Amino acid sequence: MADQPIAGRVPVWVPIWVPEAVRSYLAHVDGGLSLREVARQQGVHASTILRQVRRYESRRDDPLVDAALDGLRSSEGGGVMRTQTSGGTGKATASAVDAADLGAEAQRVLGRMLETATVLVVSAGLERAVVLRQCADGKTQRLCTVERSVAQAFALNDWIVCDAAKAGAGPGRVSVYRITVAGRSMLRRKGAAQFDAVFGAQHRQMEMREIEGADGRMRIRVNVAESPIVMLGRKKDKDGKPYLAADLIRVAERLREDFELAQMGPRVAQNWDRFLTAGDRGGFRSDSGLAEGPRAARERVLKALQDLGPGLGDVVLRVCCFVEGIETTERHMGWAARSGKIVLRIALQRLKRHYEDRYGPSGPLFG
């Protein structure tokens, strides 16, 4: 466990996860430093340190916070953390909690406290705290348990807060804690990567595809469910046929390929919003220094959107090029729910006819 020192007449060592405000409190109360000296060391105003000290002094009515602060005070041995509660029972306190263990326990325990009607209950006579949920039938369900020392660390970091009516309960009484806004924010930060790995996989469909690279054809692994077009192509209509036929998916991919190729020129900050509503929001002029391939691709995209017209051009630009979801497009366009995919299919049918009339059955070539 990586500990950090707090300056003072008596060295005080605290775990790395301890908040800065608690370090200021310990430096003043236990280390003997004046408020101005602590403020000078941290580069803040003395009034800031005074507010931090007063805040944690008032929070000592919370039994978990009080026990945690007592456990973080140094012993006479100089810098060696005590592992006992304020009652001197020899039980481990928050000072013995490792930062990695704290993060894992926070995701496990606080994650359950996100559920409705769920609280953490601490009893003076028990070594472990318990997470309980009040069921609809009036019964109480136990979800999990946690070491008291870990619960102390939760309270010290403001991840849980004690109900005012229960704070300072005496022996034989219980203290009830609920998750705070800070606790919810911490879970979002720590759990973002984990949740993406667990829940994101169900929305992916990985397949091997061959593409033309600089050294010839190569095989790569791609997520074919990335595009809303591909996802609609897997859905079935009432007749059991794919909602989007294979030829409609090809023309949608053709438009997106041109859209991506068009941004390969020296100036890639083209404002494509001007092409919404079929380009009526401004004119278009090819960049004089743009390479021929990107210029031709931009012209093909512009002509396709102009041919589709307002509404149809908007939906293919948003869904095919911006890879925007159907529901999101419906909200942006002010359409009724479940109408976007109908308009999209009509737009792709019109786009297919545009490519066939202008470039022939084979469609336009790259570049």
C-alpha positions, 0 to 999 in steps of 0.5 A: 500500500502506497502511503504518503506523509503529512508534515508536522511535529509528529509524522503522520502517514495516510493511505494514498486514497485519503482525500486532501481535505482529510490530510489537511485536518490531520496535519492541523489536529494531529500534526500540530501545524497551524492553519496558515502553515498547512495552507502555505504547504498546499498553496491555498488560502487559510480560510480553505483549510479552516473550512476543511477542518471544521467540516471534518470535525463536524462529521465526527458525529458519523460513527464511520467517519469518527472511527476512520479518523481515529484509525488514521492518527499516528501512534507514538512509534512515529509514522506507524499506523494504528490498526484499531478502532476508537474503542481499542478492540484491535480490529482493522480500521480504514488505515489498513485498506489498500487503494486497489482493494478499495476500488474493487470493493466500491464497485461491488458494494456501491454498485448494489447500493444503486438499486432502489430502496437499498441502504448500508447498515452498520451495527456497533456490535458487528464487524461487518456492514451489510447492504439491505434492500426493502422489498415490496412485500415489506421484507428485507433482503440482504444483498452483500456484506463489507468489512467495517474498515472498507465502509469507513473508507467509503464514508471518509471519501463522501461516497456514503452518508449517514441518515441524520436520524441515525447518526451518532447512534449509541451501542446496540443501535444501527446506523443507516447509510445511503450512496451520495452523488459523489459515490455515483460519480465515482462508480461512473468513472471507475466502471466505464471501461468495465461496463463497456467491455461487459455490455458493449460486446452484446451489441457487436458482431465481429467478422473477418473482411478482406480489404485492399491495402497498400501491400495488397489484399488483407484480412481484418476483423471488423464490427459489422454491426457498427452501422445502423444500415447493417443492423436494419439489414439483419431485421426481418419485416412481416413477410420474413424478408430482410427489411433492407435488401442487399442492394440497398445496403450496398448503395448506402455503403457506397455513399458512406465510402464517398463521404469518408474518401471526400475527407482525405484532402488537405482541408478536412474541416468541410462543414457538411451541415450545408448539405442538409436539406439538399444543400440549400444552406449554402453553395459548394465549391471544390477546394482548388488544392484538393486532390482529384479523388477526394474532389470527385467523391465530394461532388458525387455526395453533393449530387446524390443529396441534391437529387434526393432532396429535402428529407430524404437527403437528410436521413441518408446523410445522418444515418449512412454518413454520420452513422446516426441511429434511427431513433436519434434521427427521428428526434432531430427531424421531428418525425414520429416514432418508428417512421425513420426506417420507412423514410430511410428505405424510400431514400435508399431506393431513390439513391439506388436509382440515382446511381444506376441512372448516373453511373450505370448498374456497376455504380461509380468507381473509387477516386 
